[in-house]
Amino acid sequence: RKPTFRNEHDLKVHMLYAHMNKFFSRKVPNYQEPYKCPYCQDETKMLLSWGETLHHLGIHHEKLYQALKHHRTQDFKNLLKRLYPAKSRKHAEVLQANKRHASGLSKKAGSSRKEPEVDNINK
């Protein structure tokens, strides 16, 4: 049987804590408590624990999307479509536009397209 979750939020929280914790620990540079959220611009948001920081970044700022998208060994494309349908559509449209643009450039100049690198999550 497949595990079931009451709602999409519960599934996001499960993925965040059970499967993406290591990704965030690598991508959040110089973590120390209290942690000042680099994304909260209107207010200074101080997070008092790693769990609070993980939940705030992953759920509130939707950085779980980035973690799932850039997972090294698993393809979470279908899960991304389910959890983040608007972001997934926008990402697919951008990829298609880039592909069309790159194919036009390569035909004209013989150039090759380089895959983007994943930077720190704080960018």
Biotite code that builds the C-alpha atoms (Angstrom):
import biotite.structure as struc

atoms = struc.array([
    struc.Atom([0.000, 0.000, 0.000], chain_id="A", res_id=1, res_name="ARG", atom_name="CA", element="C"),
    struc.Atom([1.081, 3.522, -0.721], chain_id="A", res_id=2, res_name="LYS", atom_name="CA", element="C"),
    struc.Atom([1.308, 5.915, 2.216], chain_id="A", res_id=3, res_name="PRO", atom_name="CA", element="C"),
    struc.Atom([-1.500, 8.443, 2.275], chain_id="A", res_id=4, res_name="THR", atom_name="CA", element="C"),
    struc.Atom([-1.611, 11.953, 3.641], chain_id="A", res_id=5, res_name="PHE", atom_name="CA", element="C"),
    struc.Atom([-4.624, 13.970, 4.699], chain_id="A", res_id=6, res_name="ARG", atom_name="CA", element="C"),
    struc.Atom([-3.727, 16.842, 2.390], chain_id="A", res_id=7, res_name="ASN", atom_name="CA", element="C"),
    struc.Atom([-0.994, 18.335, 0.219], chain_id="A", res_id=8, res_name="GLU", atom_name="CA", element="C"),
    struc.Atom([0.454, 20.292, 3.146], chain_id="A", res_id=9, res_name="HIS", atom_name="CA", element="C"),
    struc.Atom([1.024, 17.099, 5.171], chain_id="A", res_id=10, res_name="ASP", atom_name="CA", element="C"),
    struc.Atom([2.782, 15.545, 2.170], chain_id="A", res_id=11, res_name="LEU", atom_name="CA", element="C"),
    struc.Atom([4.991, 18.632, 1.793], chain_id="A", res_id=12, res_name="LYS", atom_name="CA", element="C"),
    struc.Atom([5.922, 18.505, 5.492], chain_id="A", res_id=13, res_name="VAL", atom_name="CA", element="C"),
    struc.Atom([6.710, 14.785, 5.219], chain_id="A", res_id=14, res_name="HIS", atom_name="CA", element="C"),
    struc.Atom([8.920, 15.317, 2.157], chain_id="A", res_id=15, res_name="MET", atom_name="CA", element="C"),
    struc.Atom([10.650, 18.243, 3.829], chain_id="A", res_id=16, res_name="LEU", atom_name="CA", element="C"),
    struc.Atom([11.533, 16.536, 7.122], chain_id="A", res_id=17, res_name="TYR", atom_name="CA", element="C"),
    struc.Atom([11.921, 12.913, 6.002], chain_id="A", res_id=18, res_name="ALA", atom_name="CA", element="C"),
    struc.Atom([13.588, 13.315, 2.608], chain_id="A", res_id=19, res_name="HIS", atom_name="CA", element="C"),
    struc.Atom([14.984, 16.838, 2.079], chain_id="A", res_id=20, res_name="MET", atom_name="CA", element="C"),
    struc.Atom([16.530, 17.668, 5.455], chain_id="A", res_id=21, res_name="ASN", atom_name="CA", element="C"),
    struc.Atom([20.035, 16.871, 4.190], chain_id="A", res_id=22, res_name="LYS", atom_name="CA", element="C"),
    struc.Atom([19.584, 19.059, 1.073], chain_id="A", res_id=23, res_name="PHE", atom_name="CA", element="C"),
    struc.Atom([18.666, 22.038, 3.238], chain_id="A", res_id=24, res_name="PHE", atom_name="CA", element="C"),
    struc.Atom([21.495, 21.403, 5.698], chain_id="A", res_id=25, res_name="SER", atom_name="CA", element="C"),
    struc.Atom([23.942, 21.679, 2.758], chain_id="A", res_id=26, res_name="ARG", atom_name="CA", element="C"),
    struc.Atom([22.255, 24.692, 1.163], chain_id="A", res_id=27, res_name="LYS", atom_name="CA", element="C"),
    struc.Atom([21.724, 26.903, 4.212], chain_id="A", res_id=28, res_name="VAL", atom_name="CA", element="C"),
    struc.Atom([25.165, 28.434, 4.745], chain_id="A", res_id=29, res_name="PRO", atom_name="CA", element="C"),
    struc.Atom([26.462, 29.292, 8.207], chain_id="A", res_id=30, res_name="ASN", atom_name="CA", element="C"),
    struc.Atom([23.368, 28.080, 10.069], chain_id="A", res_id=31, res_name="TYR", atom_name="CA", element="C"),
    struc.Atom([23.267, 29.168, 13.689], chain_id="A", res_id=32, res_name="GLN", atom_name="CA", element="C"),
    struc.Atom([20.462, 29.795, 16.156], chain_id="A", res_id=33, res_name="GLU", atom_name="CA", element="C"),
    struc.Atom([18.701, 32.104, 16.054], chain_id="A", res_id=34, res_name="PRO", atom_name="CA", element="C"),
    struc.Atom([18.632, 32.112, 12.256], chain_id="A", res_id=35, res_name="TYR", atom_name="CA", element="C"),
    struc.Atom([17.598, 35.273, 10.426], chain_id="A", res_id=36, res_name="LYS", atom_name="CA", element="C"),
    struc.Atom([15.482, 34.465, 7.384], chain_id="A", res_id=37, res_name="CYS", atom_name="CA", element="C"),
    struc.Atom([17.103, 36.011, 4.292], chain_id="A", res_id=38, res_name="PRO", atom_name="CA", element="C"),
    struc.Atom([13.776, 36.004, 2.381], chain_id="A", res_id=39, res_name="TYR", atom_name="CA", element="C"),
    struc.Atom([11.586, 37.941, 4.815], chain_id="A", res_id=40, res_name="CYS", atom_name="CA", element="C"),
    struc.Atom([12.050, 41.514, 3.619], chain_id="A", res_id=41, res_name="GLN", atom_name="CA", element="C"),
    struc.Atom([9.176, 43.321, 5.340], chain_id="A", res_id=42, res_name="ASP", atom_name="CA", element="C"),
    struc.Atom([10.176, 42.124, 8.782], chain_id="A", res_id=43, res_name="GLU", atom_name="CA", element="C"),
    struc.Atom([13.077, 40.480, 10.507], chain_id="A", res_id=44, res_name="THR", atom_name="CA", element="C"),
    struc.Atom([12.069, 36.862, 11.035], chain_id="A", res_id=45, res_name="LYS", atom_name="CA", element="C"),
    struc.Atom([14.221, 35.100, 13.617], chain_id="A", res_id=46, res_name="MET", atom_name="CA", element="C"),
    struc.Atom([13.917, 31.307, 13.652], chain_id="A", res_id=47, res_name="LEU", atom_name="CA", element="C"),
    struc.Atom([14.805, 29.608, 16.922], chain_id="A", res_id=48, res_name="LEU", atom_name="CA", element="C"),
    struc.Atom([15.513, 26.017, 15.853], chain_id="A", res_id=49, res_name="SER", atom_name="CA", element="C"),
    struc.Atom([16.541, 23.950, 12.850], chain_id="A", res_id=50, res_name="TRP", atom_name="CA", element="C"),
    struc.Atom([13.037, 22.480, 12.602], chain_id="A", res_id=51, res_name="GLY", atom_name="CA", element="C"),
    struc.Atom([11.459, 25.929, 12.564], chain_id="A", res_id=52, res_name="GLU", atom_name="CA", element="C"),
    struc.Atom([13.998, 27.103, 9.967], chain_id="A", res_id=53, res_name="THR", atom_name="CA", element="C"),
    struc.Atom([13.432, 24.036, 7.775], chain_id="A", res_id=54, res_name="LEU", atom_name="CA", element="C"),
    struc.Atom([9.655, 24.442, 7.882], chain_id="A", res_id=55, res_name="HIS", atom_name="CA", element="C"),
    struc.Atom([9.790, 28.210, 7.298], chain_id="A", res_id=56, res_name="HIS", atom_name="CA", element="C"),
    struc.Atom([12.126, 27.997, 4.285], chain_id="A", res_id=57, res_name="LEU", atom_name="CA", element="C"),
    struc.Atom([10.636, 24.854, 2.779], chain_id="A", res_id=58, res_name="GLY", atom_name="CA", element="C"),
    struc.Atom([6.929, 25.571, 3.233], chain_id="A", res_id=59, res_name="ILE", atom_name="CA", element="C"),
    struc.Atom([6.502, 29.324, 3.691], chain_id="A", res_id=60, res_name="HIS", atom_name="CA", element="C"),
    struc.Atom([9.037, 30.323, 1.019], chain_id="A", res_id=61, res_name="HIS", atom_name="CA", element="C"),
    struc.Atom([8.389, 27.181, -1.078], chain_id="A", res_id=62, res_name="GLU", atom_name="CA", element="C"),
    struc.Atom([12.060, 26.194, -1.237], chain_id="A", res_id=63, res_name="LYS", atom_name="CA", element="C"),
    struc.Atom([10.921, 22.572, -1.056], chain_id="A", res_id=64, res_name="LEU", atom_name="CA", element="C"),
    struc.Atom([10.151, 22.989, -4.767], chain_id="A", res_id=65, res_name="TYR", atom_name="CA", element="C"),
    struc.Atom([13.821, 23.728, -5.473], chain_id="A", res_id=66, res_name="GLN", atom_name="CA", element="C"),
    struc.Atom([14.961, 20.831, -3.286], chain_id="A", res_id=67, res_name="ALA", atom_name="CA", element="C"),
    struc.Atom([12.708, 18.362, -5.103], chain_id="A", res_id=68, res_name="LEU", atom_name="CA", element="C"),
    struc.Atom([13.582, 19.771, -8.523], chain_id="A", res_id=69, res_name="LYS", atom_name="CA", element="C"),
    struc.Atom([17.332, 19.404, -7.939], chain_id="A", res_id=70, res_name="HIS", atom_name="CA", element="C"),
    struc.Atom([17.365, 16.034, -6.157], chain_id="A", res_id=71, res_name="HIS", atom_name="CA", element="C"),
    struc.Atom([20.428, 14.089, -7.285], chain_id="A", res_id=72, res_name="ARG", atom_name="CA", element="C"),
    struc.Atom([19.028, 10.570, -7.458], chain_id="A", res_id=73, res_name="THR", atom_name="CA", element="C"),
    struc.Atom([15.227, 10.826, -7.713], chain_id="A", res_id=74, res_name="GLN", atom_name="CA", element="C"),
    struc.Atom([13.015, 12.351, -10.378], chain_id="A", res_id=75, res_name="ASP", atom_name="CA", element="C"),
    struc.Atom([10.219, 14.157, -8.543], chain_id="A", res_id=76, res_name="PHE", atom_name="CA", element="C"),
    struc.Atom([8.654, 15.685, -11.676], chain_id="A", res_id=77, res_name="LYS", atom_name="CA", element="C"),
    struc.Atom([5.198, 14.176, -11.047], chain_id="A", res_id=78, res_name="ASN", atom_name="CA", element="C"),
    struc.Atom([5.273, 15.099, -7.366], chain_id="A", res_id=79, res_name="LEU", atom_name="CA", element="C"),
    struc.Atom([6.246, 18.671, -8.279], chain_id="A", res_id=80, res_name="LEU", atom_name="CA", element="C"),
    struc.Atom([3.286, 18.881, -10.652], chain_id="A", res_id=81, res_name="LYS", atom_name="CA", element="C"),
    struc.Atom([1.003, 17.724, -7.840], chain_id="A", res_id=82, res_name="ARG", atom_name="CA", element="C"),
    struc.Atom([2.405, 19.914, -5.046], chain_id="A", res_id=83, res_name="LEU", atom_name="CA", element="C"),
    struc.Atom([3.315, 23.019, -7.068], chain_id="A", res_id=84, res_name="TYR", atom_name="CA", element="C"),
    struc.Atom([1.193, 23.014, -10.257], chain_id="A", res_id=85, res_name="PRO", atom_name="CA", element="C"),
    struc.Atom([1.673, 26.711, -11.120], chain_id="A", res_id=86, res_name="ALA", atom_name="CA", element="C"),
    struc.Atom([5.439, 26.652, -10.582], chain_id="A", res_id=87, res_name="LYS", atom_name="CA", element="C"),
    struc.Atom([5.744, 23.408, -12.550], chain_id="A", res_id=88, res_name="SER", atom_name="CA", element="C"),
    struc.Atom([3.828, 24.863, -15.513], chain_id="A", res_id=89, res_name="ARG", atom_name="CA", element="C"),
    struc.Atom([5.919, 28.036, -15.451], chain_id="A", res_id=90, res_name="LYS", atom_name="CA", element="C"),
    struc.Atom([9.162, 26.022, -15.227], chain_id="A", res_id=91, res_name="HIS", atom_name="CA", element="C"),
    struc.Atom([8.091, 23.813, -18.170], chain_id="A", res_id=92, res_name="ALA", atom_name="CA", element="C"),
    struc.Atom([7.265, 26.905, -20.247], chain_id="A", res_id=93, res_name="GLU", atom_name="CA", element="C"),
    struc.Atom([10.664, 28.458, -19.487], chain_id="A", res_id=94, res_name="VAL", atom_name="CA", element="C"),
    struc.Atom([12.430, 25.213, -20.397], chain_id="A", res_id=95, res_name="LEU", atom_name="CA", element="C"),
    struc.Atom([10.547, 25.038, -23.695], chain_id="A", res_id=96, res_name="GLN", atom_name="CA", element="C"),
    struc.Atom([11.377, 28.659, -24.497], chain_id="A", res_id=97, res_name="ALA", atom_name="CA", element="C"),
    struc.Atom([15.045, 28.072, -23.638], chain_id="A", res_id=98, res_name="ASN", atom_name="CA", element="C"),
    struc.Atom([15.084, 24.934, -25.764], chain_id="A", res_id=99, res_name="LYS", atom_name="CA", element="C"),
    struc.Atom([13.613, 26.801, -28.752], chain_id="A", res_id=100, res_name="ARG", atom_name="CA", element="C"),
    struc.Atom([16.056, 29.667, -28.242], chain_id="A", res_id=101, res_name="HIS", atom_name="CA", element="C"),
    struc.Atom([19.050, 27.321, -27.855], chain_id="A", res_id=102, res_name="ALA", atom_name="CA", element="C"),
    struc.Atom([18.129, 25.300, -30.947], chain_id="A", res_id=103, res_name="SER", atom_name="CA", element="C"),
    struc.Atom([17.888, 28.526, -32.946], chain_id="A", res_id=104, res_name="GLY", atom_name="CA", element="C"),
    struc.Atom([21.278, 29.659, -31.668], chain_id="A", res_id=105, res_name="LEU", atom_name="CA", element="C"),
    struc.Atom([22.948, 26.304, -32.256], chain_id="A", res_id=106, res_name="SER", atom_name="CA", element="C"),
    struc.Atom([21.704, 26.231, -35.833], chain_id="A", res_id=107, res_name="LYS", atom_name="CA", element="C"),
    struc.Atom([23.052, 29.734, -36.406], chain_id="A", res_id=108, res_name="LYS", atom_name="CA", element="C"),
    struc.Atom([26.319, 29.627, -34.470], chain_id="A", res_id=109, res_name="ALA", atom_name="CA", element="C"),
    struc.Atom([26.944, 25.962, -33.733], chain_id="A", res_id=110, res_name="GLY", atom_name="CA", element="C"),
    struc.Atom([26.842, 26.681, -29.980], chain_id="A", res_id=111, res_name="SER", atom_name="CA", element="C"),
    struc.Atom([26.121, 24.135, -27.273], chain_id="A", res_id=112, res_name="SER", atom_name="CA", element="C"),
    struc.Atom([23.904, 24.686, -24.245], chain_id="A", res_id=113, res_name="ARG", atom_name="CA", element="C"),
    struc.Atom([25.401, 24.250, -20.774], chain_id="A", res_id=114, res_name="LYS", atom_name="CA", element="C"),
    struc.Atom([23.242, 22.969, -17.890], chain_id="A", res_id=115, res_name="GLU", atom_name="CA", element="C"),
    struc.Atom([22.789, 25.504, -15.065], chain_id="A", res_id=116, res_name="PRO", atom_name="CA", element="C"),
    struc.Atom([24.427, 24.857, -11.715], chain_id="A", res_id=117, res_name="GLU", atom_name="CA", element="C"),
    struc.Atom([22.494, 24.795, -8.454], chain_id="A", res_id=118, res_name="VAL", atom_name="CA", element="C"),
    struc.Atom([23.602, 27.612, -6.159], chain_id="A", res_id=119, res_name="ASP", atom_name="CA", element="C"),
    struc.Atom([23.007, 28.104, -2.486], chain_id="A", res_id=120, res_name="ASN", atom_name="CA", element="C"),
    struc.Atom([19.365, 28.211, -1.531], chain_id="A", res_id=121, res_name="ILE", atom_name="CA", element="C"),
    struc.Atom([19.706, 31.788, -0.236], chain_id="A", res_id=122, res_name="ASN", atom_name="CA", element="C"),
    struc.Atom([19.871, 33.320, -3.711], chain_id="A", res_id=123, res_name="LYS", atom_name="CA", element="C"),
])
